[in-house]
């Protein structure tokens, strides 16, 4: 459009409009904080890789701080379009659940996504053709005209002969500003059309990356609690990932154990005192969880807040009295885990994960735990996990161990009895996990039955007999109960054991 200006006011308006039409100057989609940037670099991120930086921020940050679209270069707007499309994927909620606040998970997931995002960015930039260059030249022309009009406006006050020149330059400035708007619209329309062609590729990458996020998150939850600074921690994390890539058995255990730990975490949250118990009376005190709403209303006004604080200090707030079930604390736990060759595969990974999930319960409750790995005759190894006296490295070593031999029940049972007799595993409950039948002597069976009776502990047999339903179990006659996987699902068994052990 060709503009015709006749007054100085029109020229001034064109100048103001051009000032709002700021040239791109930012090659970033987000503005991460300095702390987030430091965490990114400590996790092994490359600050020069814009796509990786932005994906990490998208996944890790609790709050996103996007830059203005009009202030970004075209490449940054291309990445922003891909990031926005990623946020609309059904997997994005799960990404945030695993990655938010966890730099280890966020950086590994970002690394999985970055290649696809970079390829889509390149495709979009190619599709834009010369439009970014045209826009850049228009901004350069606008800047020159803006400077010219601004400098001449000061002169026209003293020399009215400069007015025609100023008006002509202002007309050009307004025309260039309009062209910039048209090119921006063309860029936006092209991005939108081209992006829809790449949605399938991004969706595939998101699905694959979600499995990585889940595995890394579970690895972090199961084995990643060793101390260390940022660089040391990043190196430890990479070593752990290498182990998982090289060891299918450990990777399968990690996936199962991570899932079980999520279940345990949910059970613990539901088991807190808040909301539990039967309300049967009113009393005085300062238990914030059980206060009447009228007492909490005192906090709503600065005038009544001192009254609330006085009552709180004097334990004089009105609250519900609750009658709650008293639960006796559990004893120590010994798990005898069959590591014979016949368990190799899903049974071995699930059994080991279940044993370590029980260990997690014991660790949270300050109970001693022993894991007796067994296979053929004299093939036995005992890992002891005393409250507060074990490391993530010791847990990992126990998880990696697998005998891959025959089956002998006597050796692990003797070891369990020894732990109760000699190592003060008091009131220990025994969980015996196996996939098959093995004879034990009458003498040992009688001794174990007497020991179980004297110690007032329970023996739970877990028979992984889904491939041979109804198989005889030689320990059945002195087990308090036997759980058969031919009759009960994995999930049901986990639920029974976890509900029994988590207060």
VEXMI-893948 format. One record per residue (C-alpha): residue in one letter; x, y, z. Coordinates in steps of 0.1 Angstrom, whole numbers, plus 5000, padded with zeros to 4 digits. Layout:
(rec a,(X,Y,Z))
...
END
This chain:
(rec x,(5000,5000,5000))
(rec x,(5013,5034,4991))
(rec x,(5009,5060,5018))
(rec x,(5004,5098,5014))
(rec x,(5012,5120,5044))
(rec x,(5004,5157,5046))
(rec x,(5010,5166,5082))
(rec x,(5038,5162,5107))
(rec x,(5014,5144,5130))
(rec x,(5010,5116,5105))
(rec x,(5048,5113,5103))
(rec x,(5050,5110,5141))
(rec x,(5024,5083,5142))
(rec x,(5043,5063,5116))
(rec x,(5074,5066,5137))
(rec x,(5056,5054,5168))
(rec x,(5041,5024,5150))
(rec x,(5076,5014,5136))
(rec x,(5090,5015,5172))
(rec x,(5065,4988,5182))
(rec x,(5076,4967,5152))
(rec x,(5109,4956,5168))
(rec x,(5134,4936,5148))
(rec x,(5141,4900,5159))
(rec x,(5170,4898,5183))
(rec x,(5165,4866,5203))
(rec x,(5174,4830,5192))
(rec x,(5158,4814,5222))
(rec x,(5123,4799,5228))
(rec x,(5125,4802,5266))
(rec x,(5143,4823,5292))
(rec x,(5157,4797,5317))
(rec x,(5169,4810,5350))
(rec x,(5207,4810,5358))
(rec x,(5201,4780,5382))
(rec x,(5183,4760,5355))
(rec x,(5211,4768,5330))
(rec x,(5237,4757,5356))
(rec x,(5218,4725,5363))
(rec x,(5215,4718,5325))
(rec x,(5253,4722,5320))
(rec x,(5261,4701,5351))
(rec x,(5239,4673,5337))
(rec x,(5260,4672,5306))
(rec x,(5241,4696,5284))
(rec x,(5257,4717,5256))
(rec x,(5246,4753,5259))
(rec x,(5254,4758,5222))
(rec x,(5228,4733,5212))
(rec x,(5196,4755,5213))
(rec x,(5172,4726,5206))
(rec x,(5186,4705,5235))
(rec x,(5186,4735,5258))
(rec x,(5150,4743,5251))
(rec x,(5138,4707,5253))
(rec x,(5155,4703,5287))
(rec x,(5138,4735,5300))
(rec x,(5104,4723,5286))
(rec x,(5108,4690,5305))
(rec x,(5126,4700,5336))
(rec x,(5114,4735,5346))
(rec x,(5086,4739,5371))
(rec x,(5076,4772,5353))
(rec x,(5081,4780,5316))
(rec x,(5091,4815,5306))
(rec x,(5087,4818,5268))
(rec x,(5101,4847,5248))
(rec x,(5079,4869,5226))
(rec x,(5073,4854,5192))
(rec x,(5078,4887,5174))
(rec x,(5112,4891,5191))
(rec x,(5126,4858,5179))
(rec x,(5146,4849,5148))
(rec x,(5129,4826,5123))
(rec x,(5149,4795,5135))
(rec x,(5137,4801,5171))
(rec x,(5101,4804,5159))
(rec x,(5105,4771,5141))
(rec x,(5117,4754,5173))
(rec x,(5089,4771,5192))
(rec x,(5063,4756,5168))
(rec x,(5078,4721,5173))
(rec x,(5079,4726,5211))
(rec x,(5042,4737,5211))
(rec x,(5033,4706,5190))
(rec x,(5051,4684,5215))
(rec x,(5032,4699,5244))
(rec x,(5000,4689,5226))
(rec x,(5010,4652,5223))
(rec x,(4992,4628,5246))
(rec x,(5026,4617,5261))
(rec x,(5035,4652,5273))
(rec x,(5017,4648,5307))
(rec x,(5038,4616,5314))
(rec x,(5070,4634,5302))
(rec x,(5064,4661,5329))
(rec x,(5056,4635,5355))
(rec x,(5089,4618,5350))
(rec x,(5111,4648,5341))
(rec x,(5100,4678,5361))
(rec x,(5126,4686,5387))
(rec x,(5148,4656,5377))
(rec x,(5178,4667,5357))
(rec x,(5190,4632,5350))
(rec x,(5157,4621,5334))
(rec x,(5151,4654,5316))
(rec x,(5185,4655,5299))
(rec x,(5183,4619,5287))
(rec x,(5148,4624,5274))
(rec x,(5158,4656,5257))
(rec x,(5187,4638,5240))
(rec x,(5162,4613,5226))
(rec x,(5140,4640,5212))
(rec x,(5166,4665,5200))
(rec x,(5174,4647,5167))
(rec x,(5138,4646,5156))
(rec x,(5132,4682,5167))
(rec x,(5163,4694,5148))
(rec x,(5152,4676,5117))
(rec x,(5118,4691,5118))
(rec x,(5133,4726,5124))
(rec x,(5155,4721,5093))
(rec x,(5125,4710,5073))
(rec x,(5106,4741,5084))
(rec x,(5135,4765,5076))
(rec x,(5138,4749,5041))
(rec x,(5101,4753,5036))
(rec x,(5103,4790,5045))
(rec x,(5127,4795,5017))
(rec x,(5138,4832,5013))
(rec x,(5111,4846,5035))
(rec x,(5135,4849,5066))
(rec x,(5160,4868,5045))
(rec x,(5134,4891,5030))
(rec x,(5121,4898,5065))
(rec x,(5157,4906,5077))
(rec x,(5162,4931,5049))
(rec x,(5129,4948,5056))
(rec x,(5139,4952,5092))
(rec x,(5172,4967,5081))
(rec x,(5154,4992,5058))
(rec x,(5129,5000,5086))
(rec x,(5158,5008,5110))
(rec x,(5174,5031,5085))
(rec x,(5142,5050,5077))
(rec x,(5133,5051,5114))
(rec x,(5166,5067,5122))
(rec x,(5163,5092,5093))
(rec x,(5128,5103,5103))
(rec x,(5137,5106,5139))
(rec x,(5168,5128,5132))
(rec x,(5149,5150,5107))
(rec x,(5120,5157,5131))
(rec x,(5143,5177,5153))
(rec x,(5154,5198,5123))
(rec x,(5119,5207,5110))
(rec x,(5112,5228,5141))
(rec x,(5139,5253,5128))
(rec x,(5136,5247,5090))
(rec x,(5102,5240,5075))
(rec x,(5117,5232,5042))
(rec x,(5126,5198,5056))
(rec x,(5089,5188,5059))
(rec x,(5085,5173,5024))
(rec x,(5115,5151,5029))
(rec x,(5103,5140,5064))
(rec x,(5069,5132,5050))
(rec x,(5083,5111,5021))
(rec x,(5105,5091,5045))
(rec x,(5076,5086,5069))
(rec x,(5055,5073,5039))
(rec x,(5083,5048,5031))
(rec x,(5085,5038,5068))
(rec x,(5048,5031,5070))
(rec x,(5049,5010,5038))
(rec x,(5079,4989,5051))
(rec x,(5061,4983,5084))
(rec x,(5031,4970,5065))
(rec x,(5053,4948,5044))
(rec x,(5069,4933,5075))
(rec x,(5034,4924,5088))
(rec x,(5026,4907,5055))
(rec x,(5058,4887,5055))
(rec x,(5053,4877,5092))
(rec x,(5018,4864,5083))
(rec x,(5032,4844,5054))
(rec x,(5059,4829,5077))
(rec x,(5033,4819,5102))
(rec x,(5010,4803,5076))
(rec x,(5038,4784,5061))
(rec x,(5049,4771,5095))
(rec x,(5014,4759,5103))
(rec x,(5010,4741,5070))
(rec x,(5044,4724,5071))
(rec x,(5042,4715,5107))
(rec x,(5011,4693,5102))
(rec x,(5032,4671,5078))
(rec x,(5057,4663,5106))
(rec x,(5033,4656,5134))
(rec x,(5035,4618,5128))
(rec x,(5073,4618,5131))
(rec x,(5072,4638,5163))
(rec x,(5045,4615,5177))
(rec x,(5067,4585,5170))
(rec x,(5097,4602,5187))
(rec x,(5075,4611,5217))
(rec x,(5064,4575,5222))
(rec x,(5099,4562,5220))
(rec x,(5113,4589,5242))
(rec x,(5086,4583,5268))
(rec x,(5099,4547,5273))
(rec x,(5134,4562,5278))
(rec x,(5120,4587,5303))
(rec x,(5102,4560,5322))
(rec x,(5133,4537,5323))
(rec x,(5157,4565,5333))
(rec x,(5132,4578,5360))
(rec x,(5129,4543,5374))
(rec x,(5167,4539,5373))
(rec x,(5171,4572,5392))
(rec x,(5145,4561,5418))
(rec x,(5160,4526,5423))
(rec x,(5197,4531,5421))
(rec x,(5206,4568,5418))
(rec x,(5209,4581,5453))
(rec x,(5247,4581,5457))
(rec x,(5262,4615,5469))
(rec x,(5283,4636,5446))
(rec x,(5285,4671,5430))
(rec x,(5270,4680,5396))
(rec x,(5298,4666,5375))
(rec x,(5303,4635,5395))
(rec x,(5266,4628,5396))
(rec x,(5263,4632,5358))
(rec x,(5292,4607,5354))
(rec x,(5275,4582,5378))
(rec x,(5243,4586,5359))
(rec x,(5260,4578,5326))
(rec x,(5277,4548,5341))
(rec x,(5243,4536,5354))
(rec x,(5227,4540,5319))
(rec x,(5256,4520,5303))
(rec x,(5249,4492,5328))
(rec x,(5212,4492,5319))
(rec x,(5219,4492,5282))
(rec x,(5244,4463,5285))
(rec x,(5224,4442,5311))
(rec x,(5189,4432,5300))
(rec x,(5182,4415,5333))
(rec x,(5190,4446,5353))
(rec x,(5170,4468,5329))
(rec x,(5139,4445,5333))
(rec x,(5143,4446,5371))
(rec x,(5145,4484,5370))
(rec x,(5113,4487,5351))
(rec x,(5095,4464,5374))
(rec x,(5109,4478,5406))
(rec x,(5103,4514,5395))
(rec x,(5067,4506,5389))
(rec x,(5064,4489,5423))
(rec x,(5080,4519,5440))
(rec x,(5054,4541,5425))
(rec x,(5027,4519,5440))
(rec x,(5044,4520,5474))
(rec x,(5047,4558,5472))
(rec x,(5010,4561,5466))
(rec x,(5002,4537,5495))
(rec x,(5023,4558,5518))
(rec x,(5006,4590,5508))
(rec x,(4972,4574,5514))
(rec x,(4984,4560,5547))
(rec x,(4993,4593,5563))
(rec x,(4973,4604,5594))
(rec x,(4954,4632,5574))
(rec x,(4918,4621,5570))
(rec x,(4923,4588,5588))
(rec x,(4903,4576,5619))
(rec x,(4868,4580,5631))
(rec x,(4857,4614,5644))
(rec x,(4840,4608,5677))
(rec x,(4844,4640,5697))
(rec x,(4859,4675,5700))
(rec x,(4890,4684,5720))
(rec x,(4915,4712,5725))
(rec x,(4950,4712,5709))
(rec x,(4970,4724,5680))
(rec x,(4969,4696,5654))
(rec x,(4965,4716,5622))
(rec x,(4952,4686,5603))
(rec x,(4922,4682,5625))
(rec x,(4912,4718,5633))
(rec x,(4877,4729,5628))
(rec x,(4872,4753,5598))
(rec x,(4861,4780,5622))
(rec x,(4895,4781,5638))
(rec x,(4912,4782,5605))
(rec x,(4890,4812,5595))
(rec x,(4909,4832,5621))
(rec x,(4939,4832,5597))
(rec x,(4919,4850,5570))
(rec x,(4922,4884,5587))
(rec x,(4953,4902,5601))
(rec x,(4930,4914,5630))
(rec x,(4922,4878,5642))
(rec x,(4956,4862,5634))
(rec x,(4971,4871,5668))
(rec x,(4942,4853,5685))
(rec x,(4948,4822,5664))
(rec x,(4985,4823,5674))
(rec x,(4978,4827,5711))
(rec x,(4954,4797,5710))
(rec x,(4979,4777,5690))
(rec x,(5007,4783,5716))
(rec x,(4984,4775,5744))
(rec x,(4971,4743,5726))
(rec x,(4936,4758,5729))
(rec x,(4923,4754,5693))
(rec x,(4892,4734,5689))
(rec x,(4898,4702,5669))
(rec x,(4883,4669,5662))
(rec x,(4893,4639,5683))
(rec x,(4898,4608,5663))
(rec x,(4897,4571,5671))
(rec x,(4924,4554,5650))
(rec x,(4933,4518,5646))
(rec x,(4966,4509,5663))
(rec x,(4989,4489,5642))
(rec x,(5018,4469,5657))
(rec x,(5051,4474,5638))
(rec x,(5063,4446,5616))
(rec x,(5093,4425,5623))
(rec x,(5124,4420,5602))
(rec x,(5121,4403,5568))
(rec x,(5141,4376,5551))
(rec x,(5134,4369,5514))
(rec x,(5147,4336,5499))
(rec x,(5148,4341,5462))
(rec x,(5152,4312,5437))
(rec x,(5179,4321,5411))
(rec x,(5179,4288,5393))
(rec x,(5182,4287,5355))
(rec x,(5145,4278,5351))
(rec x,(5135,4312,5365))
(rec x,(5155,4331,5339))
(rec x,(5135,4357,5321))
(rec x,(5104,4375,5333))
(rec x,(5101,4354,5365))
(rec x,(5137,4362,5376))
(rec x,(5133,4400,5370))
(rec x,(5099,4402,5387))
(rec x,(5109,4381,5416))
(rec x,(5141,4402,5422))
(rec x,(5121,4434,5419))
(rec x,(5095,4422,5444))
(rec x,(5122,4413,5468))
(rec x,(5138,4447,5465))
(rec x,(5104,4464,5469))
(rec x,(5100,4446,5502))
(rec x,(5135,4458,5511))
(rec x,(5123,4494,5503))
(rec x,(5094,4489,5528))
(rec x,(5118,4477,5555))
(rec x,(5141,4506,5549))
(rec x,(5113,4531,5553))
(rec x,(5101,4515,5586))
(rec x,(5136,4509,5601))
(rec x,(5133,4471,5598))
(rec x,(5162,4447,5590))
(rec x,(5161,4430,5557))
(rec x,(5181,4401,5543))
(rec x,(5180,4387,5507))
(rec x,(5191,4351,5504))
(rec x,(5199,4343,5467))
(rec x,(5199,4305,5462))
(rec x,(5201,4280,5434))
(rec x,(5218,4246,5435))
(rec x,(5234,4229,5465))
(rec x,(5257,4252,5484))
(rec x,(5249,4280,5460))
(rec x,(5238,4307,5484))
(rec x,(5246,4344,5489))
(rec x,(5231,4366,5516))
(rec x,(5228,4404,5513))
(rec x,(5220,4422,5545))
(rec x,(5204,4456,5545))
(rec x,(5203,4471,5579))
(rec x,(5184,4504,5585))
(rec x,(5206,4533,5574))
(rec x,(5236,4512,5568))
(rec x,(5235,4503,5531))
(rec x,(5242,4521,5498))
(rec x,(5226,4523,5464))
(rec x,(5257,4505,5451))
(rec x,(5250,4475,5474))
(rec x,(5214,4474,5462))
(rec x,(5225,4475,5426))
(rec x,(5250,4446,5433))
(rec x,(5222,4425,5448))
(rec x,(5200,4433,5418))
(rec x,(5226,4422,5393))
(rec x,(5234,4389,5410))
(rec x,(5220,4357,5394))
(rec x,(5232,4322,5400))
(rec x,(5216,4305,5370))
(rec x,(5220,4270,5385))
(rec x,(5198,4242,5398))
(rec x,(5173,4242,5427))
(rec x,(5180,4233,5464))
(rec x,(5157,4245,5492))
(rec x,(5177,4232,5522))
(rec x,(5206,4257,5519))
(rec x,(5185,4289,5519))
(rec x,(5163,4276,5547))
(rec x,(5193,4268,5568))
(rec x,(5207,4302,5561))
(rec x,(5174,4318,5571))
(rec x,(5174,4299,5604))
(rec x,(5210,4310,5610))
(rec x,(5201,4346,5605))
(rec x,(5173,4343,5631))
(rec x,(5196,4324,5656))
(rec x,(5229,4343,5652))
(rec x,(5222,4377,5637))
(rec x,(5193,4388,5657))
(rec x,(5167,4389,5629))
(rec x,(5140,4390,5655))
(rec x,(5104,4381,5647))
(rec x,(5115,4377,5611))
(rec x,(5089,4370,5585))
(rec x,(5101,4348,5556))
(rec x,(5091,4352,5520))
(rec x,(5101,4323,5499))
(rec x,(5100,4329,5461))
(rec x,(5105,4300,5437))
(rec x,(5092,4285,5405))
(rec x,(5094,4248,5413))
(rec x,(5094,4218,5434))
(rec x,(5123,4205,5455))
(rec x,(5124,4179,5483))
(rec x,(5136,4189,5518))
(rec x,(5145,4165,5546))
(rec x,(5119,4157,5573))
(rec x,(5145,4168,5599))
(rec x,(5149,4202,5584))
(rec x,(5112,4206,5578))
(rec x,(5105,4198,5615))
(rec x,(5133,4222,5626))
(rec x,(5120,4250,5605))
(rec x,(5084,4245,5617))
(rec x,(5095,4246,5653))
(rec x,(5117,4277,5647))
(rec x,(5088,4294,5630))
(rec x,(5065,4285,5658))
(rec x,(5090,4297,5685))
(rec x,(5098,4329,5667))
(rec x,(5061,4337,5661))
(rec x,(5070,4347,5625))
(rec x,(5052,4338,5593))
(rec x,(5064,4321,5562))
(rec x,(5048,4331,5529))
(rec x,(5054,4309,5499))
(rec x,(5053,4325,5465))
(rec x,(5051,4299,5437))
(rec x,(5057,4312,5402))
(rec x,(5038,4282,5387))
(rec x,(5019,4300,5359))
(rec x,(5035,4276,5334))
(rec x,(5026,4245,5355))
(rec x,(4994,4251,5374))
(rec x,(4987,4229,5404))
(rec x,(5024,4219,5409))
(rec x,(5032,4205,5443))
(rec x,(5051,4228,5467))
(rec x,(5072,4210,5493))
(rec x,(5072,4240,5517))
(rec x,(5034,4243,5516))
(rec x,(5027,4224,5548))
(rec x,(5045,4248,5571))
(rec x,(5038,4281,5552))
(rec x,(5012,4304,5567))
(rec x,(4999,4308,5531))
(rec x,(5010,4301,5496))
(rec x,(5004,4325,5467))
(rec x,(5003,4308,5434))
(rec x,(5007,4328,5402))
(rec x,(4986,4303,5383))
(rec x,(4957,4315,5404))
(rec x,(4966,4351,5413))
(rec x,(4980,4378,5390))
(rec x,(5013,4397,5395))
(rec x,(4994,4428,5405))
(rec x,(4972,4410,5430))
(rec x,(5002,4394,5447))
(rec x,(5020,4428,5449))
(rec x,(4989,4444,5464))
(rec x,(4985,4417,5490))
(rec x,(5022,4419,5501))
(rec x,(5024,4456,5500))
(rec x,(4991,4462,5519))
(rec x,(5003,4437,5545))
(rec x,(5036,4455,5550))
(rec x,(5029,4492,5545))
(rec x,(5012,4508,5575))
END
